[in-house]
Amino acid sequence: MMKVFLTEAKQYIEASFEKELRIETKSSRNDLVTEVDQYIEALFTRYLKQYFPSHRIFGEENAEHKVESLEGAVWIIDPIDGTLNFVEQKRDFAISIALYMDGIGEYGIVYDVEKDDLYVGEKGKGATLNGREIRRVSDRRGVADSLLIANLSAVNLYPKLKEAIRVSRGLRLYGAASLEFMAVATGRAGAYLAANLAPWDVAASKIIAEELGCIVSRLSGEEIDMLEKGTSVVALPKVYQELQNLYLKK
């Protein structure tokens, strides 16, 4: 199911590059939704009803795709993570889909459409990139040896992060949470710190990152509630401990 869905989704997205998009704003002028977001979520819904009719969907774009619990089988989807990037740059956006069984993340995919890179993670079985096994992250690298990814909202919440950024090898920002998670999960960055992420922003990426040895939590160190918006950090083990001990203190 997933392979056929992603192939059709990619074809639709690439065809949309040649068209004038219908763009709407949601919570702010930079929080966008297009007919492509809506179509991709509807397309996945059709496939899911065909193959797994008893499963539920928790999605970003359809008001009917809201849930109050994660009991049973729930698919969490962000049809276009990084819609602003999609609209303005035609790159650095992804399809993000996860399967949670009774609240436990079992399977997640992040598909970087423009690069045609497919990240897949399955609980207890590791993760792959385009079918090839991804090596687990280093537990030796600290903040000083790493690039950091952080949005301004996270730094405003925890001002000591400015010092962490100064100590680190530099700051990067992609504008798509799932791809920023993947940068950490593949060892290209030491941590990604963000505020106000929705469940669909992190559901799939969390599964993949944890399978590769990363630590994922709220900035406060609490576990992420996959039904609520909130802060998030994904980091290499040593980077995570240094951030919590030295920089994630108000």
N, C-alpha and C positions, 0 to 999 in steps of 0.2 A: 504493500500500500504506500509506504513512505517514498519509495523510489519513484513510483508513477506520479504521486502528488507533487514531489519536488521538481520533476521534469516539466510538468504542466505549469507549475507556478513560475519557474524560471522563464519559460517561453512567454508567458503573459507579461511578466515584468519587463523583459527585454523589448517586447513589442510596445510597451507603454512609453519607452524612452523617445519614441518618434511622435508621440501625441501630446496634446496640451492637457495637462492633468486638471481635474476638478479638486481643488484644495480647500479644506475647511480648517478652522482653528478650534482647539478644545479649551484647555485651561489657560493658555497664554498664546501670544502671537507666534511663539516658537514651538508650540505643542500642536503638531499638524496631523491631519488624517486625509488620505486620498481615497479615491475609488479603488486603487490598487490594494491598499490595506484591507478594505472591506471585501473585495473580491477574493483575495487569498484566504481570508478567514472563512468565507462562505464555501470556497472550494474544498478546504480541509474538512469542513463540517459534512459536506456531501460524501466524501470518501469515508469518513468515520462512521456515518450512519449506514453506509453500505457494508463495511467490514466488521464494525463493532457497535451495533445499534444500541446496546445497553450502556455504553460508556457516555460520560458527561463531558462537556467542554466548558472551560473557564477561559474566556478570551477578552481581548482589549476592546474590540470594535463593536460587538453586538451586545445590546442590552440584555438579550435573552441568555447570553453565555456568562451568567454570573452564578456563583455558588455560595452557599453558606457553610458548607463543610467539605472535607476532602475524603469522605467515606466512599468506599468502592473505587472504581476506576475513573480518574479525572484527567483529561488532557488539558494542559495549560499552554496557550498559544499567543505569541506576539507575531502577527503576520508580516509586519515590517518593523523591525527594531532599528531605530535610527531613521525615522521618516524624514526629518529635516535634511539629513545627508542624502537620502534618496532623491528628494526634490531638488536640492541645490547642486549636488555633486555627482549623482548617479553612482556612488560607491560608498564603502564603509556603512553598509546596512545589511541586515540579516533576517532570515526567518528563524524563529526560535520556538521549539515545541518540546514539551515534556509530558511524560506519563507518570502520574502519582497514583499509587495503590494504597488506600487507607492512610493517606498522608505521607507515605514514604516515596521518595523519588526513585523510580526504577529505570527510567530510560529518558535520555534527552538528546536532542540534536540542535546544532546551530549551523545554519547554512549561509555562508558568505556568498551571496548570489553573484556579485560582480567577479570575484576571484574563482568561483566554482569550487570553493573549499567547504567540505562537509565534515564537521566535527560530530562524533557520536560517542556517547557515554552510556554504559549500562551498569547498574549497581553490582559491585563485586566482580566485574569483568574488565575493568579498565576503560580506556578510551582510544579512539582512532581518529586519524585525519585522512580522509580520502581512502579509507580502508587499511591504512598502515598504522600499526600500534604507536602511540605517543609515549615517550619515556616519562616516567614520574619526575616531578620537580625536585630541585636540590633542597636539602634541609640545612645547607651550610651558608647560603647567601643571606646577608643581612641588608638593612636599609642602605648602608653606605655603598654596597656593591650592586645596587639595583636602580632601575628606572621606576618611578612611581606614576600612577595614573590617578588623578583626583579631580572631582568637580568643585567649583567654587562654593557650593552649598555645604559640602562636607567640611571644607576648610573654615567656613564661617561658624559652623557648629563646634569645631574643635580647633581653635586658633594655633595650638601647639603643632599642628600638622605643617605649618609654615616652616618650622625648624626641621621637621622630617624631610621636607622637600629640599631644603638647603643642604642637608647632610647627604641626601641621595645623589645619584648620578644624573638626575634631571627629571622633569615633569613632562608627561605626554597626556593627550586627551583625544579620543576618537569620536565620541558623540553617539556611540551605540553600546549599551551596557553589555550585551552578549559578546561582542567582539573584544571589549575591554577585559571581560572575564577570560576570554580565550588567550589574550596576550599574557595574562598571568599563568594560566593553566599550562601554556607551552613554554614558560620560562623566559619570555621576552620582556616581562616586567615583573617587579617584585610584589606589587600590590595595586589594587584598584579600590578606591574609596569613594563612596557616593551617598548622597542623601535623597530621600523621597523616590525610591525605586518601587515599582509595582511588582506584584508576584510574577507576572508574565515577563518582566525584564530579567529576572534571575532564575526562574524555575529550572530551565534546561541547563543553563550555564553552571549552576550550583552542582548539579549531578556530575557533569563532566569534570569540573575543577576538583571536586572532592575525590573522584576516582584517580586523579593524578597526584594526589597528596597535598593539595592546597587546603587551607582552612577558610571557611566561610561563616560569617556571622553578621549581626548588627554591629555598628561601630562601637556600641557599648559593650560588646562581648556576648550579648544574649543571642539565643537561637533566632533564626528568621521564621516568622509566622507567614506561611505561604498563602494566607488569606488577606494579609494586610500590607499596605504600603509602609515603607520605612527606610532607614539607612542600611547600607551594606558595605562589607569589606570582604575581599577575597585576597589572600596573600600566601606567599611561600611561608613555611612553618616558622623559620627564624625571623623573617620580616614581621610576621603577625605578632610574635611575642614581643619584639622590640616596639612595635607600634602601640600595643596595648599597655606595655610597661612604662613607656616614655612619652608618648605623643597623644594618645587617645584619652587624655585626662582633661577635664574642663577646669 
